[in-house]
Amino acid sequence: MATILKSIPREAGVTKIEYEGPRIALYTNSPRFLMENNNIISNLVNVIKKRIIVRTDESIRKPENDALRILREHMPPDAKLGGAFFDTATGEVSLEVKRPWLLQRNVKEFDHTEITEKIGWGLRVRKATTNPSSTIREISYNLKVSSNERGKQLRQIGDEIFRPRLAQRTEVSLLTLGGFGQVGRSCMLLSTQESKVLIDCGVNPGAQNPVDSFPRLDWINTTLDDLDAVVVGHAHLDHTGFLPVLCKYGYKGPIYCTEPTLPMMNLIQLDAIKVASAQGKTPMYAERDVRQIMRQAITLPYGSVTDISPDIKLVLANAGHILGSALCHFHIGNGVHNFVYSGDIKFAKSILFEAANSKFPRVETLLIESTYGAKEDIQPSRQEVESTFINAVNKTLHDGGKVLIPIPAVGRAQEIMMVIDKYMKQGQIIEAPVFTEGMISEASAIHEAHPEYLAWELRQKILETDDNPFDSQYFTNVEHPDAREEALREDSPGIILATSGMLEGGPVLEYFRNVAPDKANKILFVSYQVNGTMGRRVLDGARQISLLGREGKVEAVNINCGIEKLDGFSGHSDYNQLMSFVQKLRPKLKRVLVNHGERRKSENLALNIRRMFKVPAHYPQIQEAIKLF
């Protein structure tokens, strides 16, 4: 604080300095000075090695209605304002506009410095979605009503992060709590003498009993109050499904993730409550526990160096798996050890995302997934898989059938939508109605709201043109079960994308019940099917499946339709891509740990990393303690 006060000129009008979680916030009643002299803040960051953010002092913030009126007066009409969210905890207003390129910082017609001075609020411009995202609106509402509580919590988190270190020596260990030797319930504890950080907190969707379903938090002899932070790599349930339970039983600390991961995991977690209830099961948590996550989450952009404890800094980088998925780089101590957790990665470019990042300042230990870690797990090239997809879909549509694609709402659904839109526009896929159901429309809106996390070409299209592929004329969202009749009409070929991707619940089961018995139809799997799930049984050749009917009676569904699996659309790297990632990772590694794969695949990947790259590699099992440093 003393260094900051000495370095900031009086003209900056700094009124107070406070911790804002992992950041230091400078409040000013003269925002123009610091906005026009941003080198002052850059120099300060270089000196104190902490993140600094400039906030407007509450005394200069105009009432929200007045601020909105001024914004409308100065905004180009063609920008088309969709909504504005005033965050009283941070003093920022987020503007949702259809044409964000008209409001960028370098646009003379909308001078950010001048507007901020007039309204007293910091500005943030976001892309307005074609269909408003109810999840993002719900998060905004929760942040607003809890702004006082959130402000206090952020200051407390800052006090804990920036406290003096208690120990001079650094020891680093990793405790494996789930997701090792298996796919599901990813969870581990990164420990030093100063800190305890939980990384991911998922469930195993295919497990039959609680001991195999949930992370082994009972094994670590640590209370929830002892945790300094939870870090989430991405939103899928096998990485976040147990997180609401943590909040339910009293975890009050920060939850770090990328900005789009927050709405994505909220969407998936709330859907899990509905699925459990529909199956006659008691949900593990309630909606209030998911809302609590919204209030405790601290979102970080890719590439931002962030202190999350007295001796650990975190940097998130693109993992290429789903929207906002992140490789987590932990810089521990004064550079004594650097640990990178890959999470789920795709080391290849797709229509939606760039390939996973492979360049880091320092890495000693890498923990890498092995979903497709066997030597035979080689996916076809992108061109081959798209060609196979076109042929598979066209054959069924030509014969008057329906193509049912069970699909996770997050990631694969949007990828397939982009492929269908592209090839229908080019005339390579027979034009037919494409129905989407479940959370797909909402997940697509969240993608559209965060174009900066998408592949460069798609990002530019959404941010700089009116050609939005998520708003394609081919797509019809089924908003109510009664509207399924059109998608299921016997005389009408079509494509149906419905959740869940493993046939474990959700609207896909109603379509499955109608599509499976007819030989003219096809079920096309485009995502990984975990052992023990219904999707895996169908894929492995089951000819009859028992489903719970509408009246609570068990019904037998005969499977006469075609069954096909396409691997190339997976959000996971295949064996060659995993090996290539390890080879190209910079700087060179000292150790590799392998997780998130069936035991045989983890063992094979570790063995070949040792053999090919002469790097020690190990495939831990659950309930192992590994000393990293």
PLY file of the C-alpha trace (Angstrom):
ply
format ascii 1.0
element vertex 629
property float x
property float y
property float z
element edge 628
property int vertex1
property int vertex2
end_header
0.00 0.00 0.00
2.86 2.36 0.85
4.49 1.73 -2.54
1.21 2.45 -4.34
0.58 5.67 -2.41
4.10 6.93 -3.13
3.77 6.19 -6.85
0.30 7.61 -7.53
0.17 11.37 -8.35
-2.31 13.58 -6.52
-4.06 14.25 -9.85
-5.20 10.60 -9.92
-7.78 11.42 -7.27
-7.37 8.10 -5.45
-9.85 8.01 -2.57
-9.16 4.53 -1.16
-7.25 1.32 -1.81
-8.89 -2.02 -1.03
-8.42 -5.70 -1.68
-10.85 -7.07 -4.23
-10.16 -10.76 -3.83
-6.89 -11.49 -5.68
-6.71 -7.92 -7.00
-5.88 -4.55 -5.46
-8.55 -1.97 -6.32
-7.78 1.74 -6.58
-10.87 3.92 -6.23
-10.72 7.30 -7.93
-12.97 10.35 -8.29
-10.99 11.37 -11.38
-11.05 8.34 -13.70
-9.95 10.33 -16.77
-6.43 10.86 -15.40
-5.67 7.15 -14.86
-7.42 6.12 -18.10
-5.28 8.55 -20.10
-2.12 7.67 -18.16
-2.47 3.89 -17.91
1.31 3.50 -17.94
1.21 4.53 -14.25
-0.74 1.38 -13.39
1.42 -0.80 -15.68
4.58 0.42 -13.94
3.05 -0.20 -10.51
2.10 -3.77 -11.46
5.70 -4.41 -12.55
6.99 -3.12 -9.22
4.66 -4.88 -6.75
3.92 -7.98 -8.92
0.22 -7.88 -8.05
-2.88 -7.28 -10.15
-4.21 -3.71 -9.85
-7.60 -2.58 -11.10
-9.01 0.94 -11.24
-12.55 1.51 -9.91
-14.67 4.66 -9.84
-15.47 6.08 -6.42
-19.10 5.67 -5.36
-19.39 9.44 -4.85
-19.17 10.13 -8.61
-21.46 7.34 -9.84
-24.67 8.69 -11.33
-27.96 6.96 -10.38
-28.51 4.01 -12.70
-31.46 5.56 -14.58
-29.51 8.77 -15.21
-26.43 6.84 -16.31
-28.51 4.74 -18.70
-30.09 7.86 -20.20
-26.63 9.39 -20.83
-25.41 6.12 -22.36
-28.37 6.01 -24.75
-27.77 9.65 -25.76
-24.13 8.97 -26.66
-24.50 5.51 -28.16
-24.76 5.06 -31.96
-28.36 3.86 -32.62
-27.09 1.07 -34.89
-25.31 -0.53 -31.92
-28.75 -1.66 -30.64
-28.53 -1.81 -26.87
-30.09 -5.02 -25.54
-29.55 -4.48 -21.83
-27.32 -2.93 -19.18
-26.18 -4.46 -15.89
-24.85 -2.14 -13.18
-22.58 -4.00 -10.75
-22.53 -1.91 -7.58
-19.76 -4.04 -6.05
-17.28 -3.12 -8.80
-18.71 0.11 -10.18
-18.91 -1.30 -13.71
-21.79 -1.25 -16.18
-21.93 -4.09 -18.73
-23.60 -3.06 -21.99
-25.14 -5.83 -24.09
-25.23 -4.64 -27.71
-25.97 -6.35 -31.01
-23.06 -4.65 -32.80
-20.25 -4.42 -30.23
-17.73 -3.24 -32.82
-19.47 0.16 -32.80
-18.62 0.68 -29.11
-15.01 -0.46 -28.88
-12.42 1.69 -27.11
-10.85 2.87 -30.36
-14.16 4.15 -31.80
-14.23 7.97 -31.82
-18.05 8.13 -31.71
-18.11 6.41 -28.31
-15.16 7.62 -26.23
-14.90 5.36 -23.17
-12.94 7.93 -21.15
-15.47 10.67 -21.80
-18.49 8.41 -21.11
-16.95 7.07 -17.86
-16.34 10.65 -16.69
-19.95 11.61 -17.48
-21.64 8.66 -15.74
-19.06 7.74 -13.07
-19.21 4.01 -13.95
-16.57 1.88 -15.66
-17.64 0.48 -19.04
-17.73 -3.05 -20.34
-19.12 -3.89 -23.77
-20.56 -7.35 -24.43
-22.18 -9.05 -27.39
-25.97 -9.23 -27.03
-27.19 -12.74 -27.78
-29.90 -13.60 -30.32
-31.86 -15.33 -27.56
-31.20 -13.70 -24.16
-29.40 -16.04 -21.76
-31.52 -16.62 -18.66
-28.46 -18.08 -16.91
-26.37 -14.93 -17.42
-29.32 -12.78 -16.31
-29.74 -14.92 -13.17
-26.03 -14.55 -12.34
-26.22 -10.78 -12.85
-29.25 -10.56 -10.56
-27.55 -12.65 -7.85
-24.40 -10.53 -8.03
-26.49 -7.38 -7.67
-28.56 -8.47 -4.66
-25.47 -9.84 -2.90
-23.13 -6.91 -3.70
-22.56 -5.90 -0.04
-21.92 -9.47 1.05
-19.69 -10.01 -1.98
-17.67 -6.86 -1.28
-16.96 -8.00 2.28
-16.04 -11.48 1.09
-13.62 -10.14 -1.52
-11.87 -7.97 1.07
-11.57 -10.98 3.39
-10.17 -13.13 0.58
-7.62 -10.40 -0.15
-6.55 -10.32 3.49
-5.95 -14.07 3.41
-4.12 -14.08 0.06
-1.79 -11.19 0.85
-0.96 -12.13 4.43
2.75 -12.68 5.23
3.99 -16.20 4.60
4.38 -18.33 7.71
6.99 -20.81 6.44
10.24 -20.19 4.56
10.66 -23.65 3.05
8.28 -24.88 0.37
7.01 -28.43 0.06
4.45 -29.32 -2.59
2.23 -32.40 -2.64
-0.73 -33.62 -4.68
-3.46 -35.84 -3.18
-5.55 -37.76 -5.73
-9.24 -37.79 -4.76
-10.97 -38.79 -8.00
-10.50 -39.10 -11.75
-7.35 -41.23 -11.58
-7.54 -44.62 -13.32
-11.06 -43.66 -14.39
-13.11 -41.05 -16.26
-15.30 -39.18 -13.78
-15.25 -37.35 -10.40
-12.07 -35.42 -11.21
-10.69 -33.94 -7.99
-7.31 -33.42 -6.31
-5.78 -31.38 -3.51
-2.66 -29.30 -4.13
-0.95 -28.64 -0.78
1.98 -26.61 0.50
2.89 -25.62 4.05
0.95 -22.38 3.42
-1.95 -23.41 1.24
-4.56 -25.99 0.34
-6.16 -25.67 -3.11
-8.83 -28.07 -4.36
-8.66 -28.57 -8.12
-11.98 -29.63 -9.69
-14.76 -31.33 -7.74
-16.75 -33.66 -10.00
-19.00 -36.71 -9.91
-18.86 -40.04 -11.75
-22.05 -40.30 -13.87
-21.71 -44.05 -14.44
-21.02 -45.17 -10.85
-23.58 -47.24 -8.96
-22.66 -46.38 -5.35
-21.61 -43.22 -3.45
-18.05 -44.42 -2.69
-17.35 -44.58 -6.44
-19.50 -41.58 -7.39
-18.00 -38.74 -5.35
-14.50 -37.38 -4.63
-12.76 -38.99 -1.64
-12.79 -35.82 0.44
-13.18 -38.03 3.52
-9.61 -39.22 3.03
-7.69 -35.94 3.29
-8.37 -35.00 6.93
-9.04 -31.37 5.96
-12.04 -29.20 6.81
-13.72 -26.94 4.26
-12.46 -23.92 6.26
-8.88 -25.09 5.63
-9.25 -24.68 1.86
-7.74 -21.49 0.44
-9.43 -21.89 -2.93
-11.22 -24.15 -5.38
-10.02 -23.99 -9.00
-12.32 -25.27 -11.75
-10.87 -26.26 -15.15
-14.19 -26.46 -17.03
-17.92 -26.85 -16.53
-18.73 -30.54 -17.16
-20.31 -32.48 -14.27
-17.39 -34.90 -13.99
-15.36 -31.82 -12.98
-17.94 -29.64 -11.16
-20.89 -31.86 -10.19
-19.95 -32.09 -6.49
-19.10 -28.39 -6.09
-22.63 -27.34 -4.99
-22.41 -29.99 -2.23
-19.23 -28.28 -0.98
-21.13 -24.99 -0.72
-24.13 -26.74 0.83
-21.96 -28.03 3.67
-20.23 -24.74 4.37
-17.42 -23.93 1.91
-17.30 -20.11 1.85
-14.04 -19.47 0.00
-13.28 -18.35 -3.56
-14.02 -20.48 -6.63
-11.76 -19.58 -9.56
-12.73 -20.26 -13.18
-12.96 -18.49 -16.54
-15.89 -16.14 -17.12
-17.93 -18.45 -19.42
-17.30 -21.45 -17.14
-19.47 -19.86 -14.43
-22.75 -19.74 -16.42
-21.94 -23.05 -18.10
-21.47 -24.95 -14.85
-24.51 -23.26 -13.28
-26.59 -24.38 -16.26
-25.34 -27.97 -16.03
-25.65 -28.18 -12.24
-29.24 -26.91 -12.25
-30.12 -29.38 -15.01
-28.67 -32.21 -12.89
-31.26 -31.36 -10.21
-34.07 -31.71 -12.79
-32.67 -34.98 -14.16
-32.34 -36.51 -10.68
-35.89 -35.48 -9.78
-37.25 -36.87 -13.08
-35.57 -40.21 -12.29
-37.21 -40.31 -8.87
-33.94 -39.64 -7.06
-33.29 -37.07 -4.33
-30.90 -34.38 -5.67
-27.66 -33.96 -3.70
-28.08 -30.18 -3.55
-30.68 -27.46 -4.12
-30.85 -24.42 -6.40
-29.74 -22.17 -3.52
-26.41 -24.05 -3.42
-25.84 -23.34 -7.13
-26.70 -19.68 -6.53
-24.12 -19.63 -3.75
-21.46 -20.68 -6.28
-22.40 -17.63 -8.37
-21.62 -15.40 -5.38
-18.33 -17.07 -4.49
-16.94 -17.35 -8.02
-14.06 -15.14 -9.12
-13.74 -15.25 -12.90
-10.38 -14.81 -14.62
-9.44 -14.23 -18.27
-6.90 -16.41 -20.03
-3.31 -15.34 -19.40
-3.90 -13.31 -16.23
-1.39 -13.98 -13.40
-3.46 -14.13 -10.20
-2.45 -14.70 -6.57
-4.83 -17.27 -5.05
-2.90 -17.88 -1.79
0.22 -16.50 -0.09
2.49 -18.82 -2.09
0.52 -19.85 -5.21
-0.18 -17.88 -8.39
-2.64 -19.17 -10.99
-2.71 -18.62 -14.75
-5.49 -20.08 -16.91
-4.88 -20.89 -20.59
-7.06 -22.17 -23.43
-7.59 -25.96 -23.31
-9.66 -26.23 -26.52
-12.15 -28.67 -24.93
-15.34 -26.64 -24.37
-16.17 -22.95 -23.97
-13.88 -21.45 -21.32
-12.05 -24.72 -20.61
-8.64 -24.05 -19.11
-5.23 -25.51 -18.54
-4.39 -24.48 -14.98
-0.80 -23.32 -14.39
0.15 -23.11 -10.69
3.31 -21.13 -9.94
4.28 -22.24 -6.42
6.56 -20.44 -3.96
9.18 -18.06 -5.29
9.47 -20.07 -8.50
10.36 -23.33 -6.73
7.82 -25.42 -8.68
5.42 -25.00 -11.60
2.54 -27.46 -11.95
0.24 -27.56 -14.98
-3.07 -29.42 -14.83
-4.35 -30.02 -18.35
-7.95 -30.82 -17.44
-9.63 -32.07 -20.62
-7.75 -30.80 -23.67
-8.10 -30.75 -27.43
-4.73 -30.22 -29.08
-6.23 -29.51 -32.50
-8.16 -26.60 -33.96
-11.91 -26.98 -34.45
-14.66 -24.76 -35.81
-15.39 -23.58 -32.25
-11.98 -23.33 -30.60
-8.28 -22.85 -31.15
-5.98 -25.74 -30.21
-4.92 -26.00 -26.56
-2.10 -23.70 -25.47
1.28 -25.44 -25.15
3.65 -22.61 -24.18
4.30 -21.70 -20.55
7.05 -19.64 -18.87
7.99 -22.62 -16.66
6.68 -26.15 -16.13
8.21 -28.88 -14.00
5.20 -31.22 -13.57
2.36 -31.83 -16.04
-0.82 -33.71 -15.16
-2.41 -34.78 -18.45
-5.68 -36.52 -19.30
-5.81 -39.92 -21.06
-9.43 -40.38 -22.15
-8.06 -41.57 -25.50
-4.68 -42.71 -24.20
-4.50 -46.14 -25.89
-2.39 -46.52 -29.04
-5.44 -47.56 -31.04
-7.29 -44.36 -30.03
-6.56 -42.50 -33.25
-9.27 -40.18 -34.47
-9.81 -39.47 -38.16
-8.77 -36.10 -39.55
-11.24 -33.25 -39.32
-11.89 -33.44 -43.07
-12.58 -37.19 -42.86
-14.97 -36.96 -39.92
-16.94 -34.10 -41.47
-17.22 -36.08 -44.73
-18.39 -39.17 -42.80
-20.90 -37.05 -40.89
-22.31 -35.59 -44.13
-22.69 -39.08 -45.67
-24.25 -40.58 -42.52
-26.80 -37.78 -42.22
-27.61 -37.62 -45.94
-28.25 -41.35 -46.25
-30.81 -41.30 -43.44
-32.49 -38.07 -44.61
-32.63 -39.39 -48.20
-34.44 -42.51 -46.94
-36.96 -40.35 -45.07
-35.57 -41.13 -41.62
-34.58 -39.10 -38.61
-31.06 -38.67 -37.25
-31.01 -38.49 -33.45
-27.77 -37.09 -32.03
-27.56 -37.53 -28.23
-25.25 -34.74 -27.26
-23.84 -32.82 -24.30
-25.41 -29.35 -24.38
-22.04 -27.74 -23.83
-19.42 -27.87 -26.59
-20.28 -30.75 -28.88
-23.79 -29.45 -29.58
-22.46 -26.08 -30.76
-19.71 -27.76 -32.81
-22.26 -29.95 -34.62
-24.55 -26.95 -35.14
-21.71 -25.04 -36.81
-20.95 -28.04 -39.07
-24.62 -28.47 -40.06
-25.03 -24.75 -40.76
-21.86 -24.67 -42.88
-22.67 -27.68 -45.06
-26.39 -26.99 -45.43
-25.52 -23.50 -46.68
-23.08 -25.08 -49.15
-25.71 -27.62 -50.28
-23.66 -30.62 -49.15
-26.19 -31.70 -46.49
-29.80 -32.24 -47.59
-31.88 -29.35 -46.27
-34.09 -30.55 -43.43
-35.33 -29.10 -40.16
-32.83 -29.27 -37.31
-34.43 -29.48 -33.87
-32.51 -28.68 -30.70
-33.76 -29.41 -27.21
-32.69 -29.43 -23.63
-30.10 -26.86 -22.63
-28.67 -26.51 -26.13
-30.28 -23.15 -26.94
-29.24 -21.69 -23.59
-25.68 -23.06 -23.91
-25.48 -21.58 -27.42
-26.51 -18.18 -26.04
-23.65 -18.38 -23.52
-21.22 -19.16 -26.39
-22.54 -16.17 -28.30
-22.10 -13.93 -25.23
-18.39 -14.85 -24.93
-16.99 -14.70 -28.49
-13.50 -13.84 -27.20
-13.20 -17.48 -26.09
-14.05 -18.90 -29.55
-11.83 -19.68 -32.56
-10.52 -16.57 -34.28
-12.64 -16.81 -37.46
-15.87 -17.44 -35.52
-15.03 -14.70 -33.02
-14.48 -12.15 -35.78
-17.73 -13.16 -37.49
-19.76 -12.65 -34.29
-17.97 -9.49 -33.11
-17.59 -7.68 -36.42
-20.46 -8.76 -38.72
-24.19 -9.49 -38.67
-23.58 -13.04 -39.96
-24.14 -15.03 -36.76
-24.05 -18.83 -37.26
-25.80 -19.40 -33.90
-28.84 -17.62 -35.38
-29.10 -19.87 -38.45
-32.43 -20.27 -40.27
-32.05 -24.07 -40.13
-32.36 -24.38 -36.34
-35.62 -24.72 -34.41
-35.45 -24.84 -30.63
-38.08 -27.08 -29.03
-39.04 -24.96 -26.04
-41.77 -27.20 -24.60
-42.37 -31.00 -24.58
-45.68 -30.47 -26.43
-43.72 -29.01 -29.36
-41.89 -32.32 -29.91
-44.71 -33.53 -32.16
-43.32 -31.70 -35.18
-39.85 -33.20 -34.68
-41.36 -36.69 -34.34
-43.81 -36.58 -37.26
-43.57 -39.92 -39.04
-43.54 -38.51 -42.59
-40.90 -35.87 -41.94
-37.13 -36.48 -42.10
-35.03 -34.32 -39.82
-32.10 -33.97 -37.46
-32.62 -33.90 -33.68
-29.97 -32.73 -31.23
-31.02 -33.48 -27.65
-29.41 -33.85 -24.24
-28.02 -35.80 -22.50
-25.10 -37.12 -24.53
-24.90 -40.49 -22.73
-28.67 -41.24 -22.69
-28.64 -40.93 -18.90
-31.69 -38.68 -18.70
-33.16 -35.54 -20.20
-35.30 -35.00 -23.32
-33.18 -37.32 -25.48
-34.93 -40.33 -23.89
-38.33 -39.32 -25.28
-36.82 -39.05 -28.75
-34.92 -42.32 -28.25
-38.20 -44.07 -27.38
-39.67 -42.98 -30.74
-36.61 -43.15 -33.00
-34.97 -46.44 -31.89
-37.62 -48.96 -33.10
-37.69 -47.72 -36.74
-35.09 -49.14 -39.17
-35.20 -45.96 -41.28
-33.79 -43.87 -38.43
-30.29 -43.53 -37.03
-28.74 -42.72 -33.65
-25.43 -40.94 -34.18
-23.05 -40.69 -31.20
-20.49 -37.89 -31.44
-19.21 -37.77 -27.84
-17.49 -40.12 -25.39
-19.70 -42.77 -23.74
-18.59 -43.53 -20.17
-18.64 -47.16 -18.99
-21.87 -47.99 -17.17
-24.04 -45.42 -19.00
-26.98 -46.32 -21.21
-25.25 -44.71 -24.18
-22.33 -47.08 -23.78
-24.68 -50.10 -23.66
-26.44 -49.01 -26.86
-23.11 -48.37 -28.54
-21.83 -51.80 -27.47
-24.73 -53.52 -29.26
-27.69 -53.75 -26.86
-30.84 -54.52 -28.86
-33.33 -53.68 -26.12
-33.31 -51.04 -23.37
-35.65 -50.61 -20.42
-36.95 -47.08 -19.81
-39.19 -45.62 -17.16
-42.46 -44.66 -18.86
-44.58 -41.57 -18.34
-46.83 -43.34 -15.84
-43.93 -44.72 -13.85
-44.00 -48.15 -15.52
-40.90 -49.74 -17.00
-41.07 -50.04 -20.79
-38.87 -52.14 -23.08
-37.64 -50.23 -26.15
-36.41 -52.30 -29.10
-33.43 -50.90 -30.97
-33.86 -51.51 -34.71
-32.45 -48.23 -36.02
-28.88 -47.76 -37.22
-26.23 -47.00 -34.60
-23.10 -45.09 -35.56
-20.21 -43.51 -33.64
-18.04 -40.67 -34.91
-14.91 -39.99 -32.84
-13.46 -37.00 -34.66
-15.87 -34.50 -33.07
-14.69 -35.33 -29.57
-13.52 -32.47 -27.38
-10.69 -34.72 -26.16
-7.30 -35.24 -27.82
-6.64 -38.63 -29.34
-3.45 -40.60 -28.58
-1.35 -38.84 -31.25
-2.50 -35.39 -30.12
-1.74 -36.18 -26.46
1.77 -37.32 -27.37
2.24 -34.28 -29.60
1.14 -31.98 -26.77
3.73 -33.46 -24.40
6.42 -33.19 -27.08
5.62 -29.57 -27.95
5.06 -28.34 -24.40
7.59 -25.64 -23.59
9.72 -25.58 -21.56
10.69 -29.27 -21.33
9.13 -31.26 -18.50
10.72 -32.97 -15.54
7.74 -35.18 -14.68
4.39 -36.24 -16.18
1.39 -37.60 -14.26
-1.53 -39.17 -16.12
-5.21 -39.11 -15.10
-8.77 -39.00 -16.53
-8.73 -42.29 -18.38
-9.51 -45.94 -17.93
-6.59 -47.53 -16.11
-5.30 -49.36 -19.20
-5.24 -46.13 -21.21
-3.54 -44.12 -18.48
-0.90 -46.85 -18.12
-0.28 -46.96 -21.88
0.10 -43.18 -22.18
2.51 -42.99 -19.22
4.57 -45.89 -20.59
4.95 -44.30 -24.02
5.76 -40.85 -22.62
8.60 -42.47 -20.64
9.80 -44.41 -23.68
9.53 -41.65 -26.30
10.54 -38.54 -24.37
12.75 -39.98 -21.58
10.66 -38.15 -18.98
9.52 -39.84 -15.73
5.78 -40.57 -16.10
3.40 -42.16 -13.61
-0.33 -43.00 -13.63
-1.52 -42.58 -10.01
-4.66 -44.19 -8.67
-7.21 -42.64 -6.31
-5.98 -41.98 -2.75
-2.32 -41.52 -3.57
-0.14 -38.76 -2.11
2.54 -37.54 -4.53
5.38 -35.28 -3.49
5.98 -32.78 -6.31
8.74 -30.80 -4.56
0 1
1 2
2 3
3 4
4 5
5 6
6 7
7 8
8 9
9 10
10 11
11 12
12 13
13 14
14 15
15 16
16 17
17 18
18 19
19 20
20 21
21 22
22 23
23 24
24 25
25 26
26 27
27 28
28 29
29 30
30 31
31 32
32 33
33 34
34 35
35 36
36 37
37 38
38 39
39 40
40 41
41 42
42 43
43 44
44 45
45 46
46 47
47 48
48 49
49 50
50 51
51 52
52 53
53 54
54 55
55 56
56 57
57 58
58 59
59 60
60 61
61 62
62 63
63 64
64 65
65 66
66 67
67 68
68 69
69 70
70 71
71 72
72 73
73 74
74 75
75 76
76 77
77 78
78 79
79 80
80 81
81 82
82 83
83 84
84 85
85 86
86 87
87 88
88 89
89 90
90 91
91 92
92 93
93 94
94 95
95 96
96 97
97 98
98 99
99 100
100 101
101 102
102 103
103 104
104 105
105 106
106 107
107 108
108 109
109 110
110 111
111 112
112 113
113 114
114 115
115 116
116 117
117 118
118 119
119 120
120 121
121 122
122 123
123 124
124 125
125 126
126 127
127 128
128 129
129 130
130 131
131 132
132 133
133 134
134 135
135 136
136 137
137 138
138 139
139 140
140 141
141 142
142 143
143 144
144 145
145 146
146 147
147 148
148 149
149 150
150 151
151 152
152 153
153 154
154 155
155 156
156 157
157 158
158 159
159 160
160 161
161 162
162 163
163 164
164 165
165 166
166 167
167 168
168 169
169 170
170 171
171 172
172 173
173 174
174 175
175 176
176 177
177 178
178 179
179 180
180 181
181 182
182 183
183 184
184 185
185 186
186 187
187 188
188 189
189 190
190 191
191 192
192 193
193 194
194 195
195 196
196 197
197 198
198 199
199 200
200 201
201 202
202 203
203 204
204 205
205 206
206 207
207 208
208 209
209 210
210 211
211 212
212 213
213 214
214 215
215 216
216 217
217 218
218 219
219 220
220 221
221 222
222 223
223 224
224 225
225 226
226 227
227 228
228 229
229 230
230 231
231 232
232 233
233 234
234 235
235 236
236 237
237 238
238 239
239 240
240 241
241 242
242 243
243 244
244 245
245 246
246 247
247 248
248 249
249 250
250 251
251 252
252 253
253 254
254 255
255 256
256 257
257 258
258 259
259 260
260 261
261 262
262 263
263 264
264 265
265 266
266 267
267 268
268 269
269 270
270 271
271 272
272 273
273 274
274 275
275 276
276 277
277 278
278 279
279 280
280 281
281 282
282 283
283 284
284 285
285 286
286 287
287 288
288 289
289 290
290 291
291 292
292 293
293 294
294 295
295 296
296 297
297 298
298 299
299 300
300 301
301 302
302 303
303 304
304 305
305 306
306 307
307 308
308 309
309 310
310 311
311 312
312 313
313 314
314 315
315 316
316 317
317 318
318 319
319 320
320 321
321 322
322 323
323 324
324 325
325 326
326 327
327 328
328 329
329 330
330 331
331 332
332 333
333 334
334 335
335 336
336 337
337 338
338 339
339 340
340 341
341 342
342 343
343 344
344 345
345 346
346 347
347 348
348 349
349 350
350 351
351 352
352 353
353 354
354 355
355 356
356 357
357 358
358 359
359 360
360 361
361 362
362 363
363 364
364 365
365 366
366 367
367 368
368 369
369 370
370 371
371 372
372 373
373 374
374 375
375 376
376 377
377 378
378 379
379 380
380 381
381 382
382 383
383 384
384 385
385 386
386 387
387 388
388 389
389 390
390 391
391 392
392 393
393 394
394 395
395 396
396 397
397 398
398 399
399 400
400 401
401 402
402 403
403 404
404 405
405 406
406 407
407 408
408 409
409 410
410 411
411 412
412 413
413 414
414 415
415 416
416 417
417 418
418 419
419 420
420 421
421 422
422 423
423 424
424 425
425 426
426 427
427 428
428 429
429 430
430 431
431 432
432 433
433 434
434 435
435 436
436 437
437 438
438 439
439 440
440 441
441 442
442 443
443 444
444 445
445 446
446 447
447 448
448 449
449 450
450 451
451 452
452 453
453 454
454 455
455 456
456 457
457 458
458 459
459 460
460 461
461 462
462 463
463 464
464 465
465 466
466 467
467 468
468 469
469 470
470 471
471 472
472 473
473 474
474 475
475 476
476 477
477 478
478 479
479 480
480 481
481 482
482 483
483 484
484 485
485 486
486 487
487 488
488 489
489 490
490 491
491 492
492 493
493 494
494 495
495 496
496 497
497 498
498 499
499 500
500 501
501 502
502 503
503 504
504 505
505 506
506 507
507 508
508 509
509 510
510 511
511 512
512 513
513 514
514 515
515 516
516 517
517 518
518 519
519 520
520 521
521 522
522 523
523 524
524 525
525 526
526 527
527 528
528 529
529 530
530 531
531 532
532 533
533 534
534 535
535 536
536 537
537 538
538 539
539 540
540 541
541 542
542 543
543 544
544 545
545 546
546 547
547 548
548 549
549 550
550 551
551 552
552 553
553 554
554 555
555 556
556 557
557 558
558 559
559 560
560 561
561 562
562 563
563 564
564 565
565 566
566 567
567 568
568 569
569 570
570 571
571 572
572 573
573 574
574 575
575 576
576 577
577 578
578 579
579 580
580 581
581 582
582 583
583 584
584 585
585 586
586 587
587 588
588 589
589 590
590 591
591 592
592 593
593 594
594 595
595 596
596 597
597 598
598 599
599 600
600 601
601 602
602 603
603 604
604 605
605 606
606 607
607 608
608 609
609 610
610 611
611 612
612 613
613 614
614 615
615 616
616 617
617 618
618 619
619 620
620 621
621 622
622 623
623 624
624 625
625 626
626 627
627 628
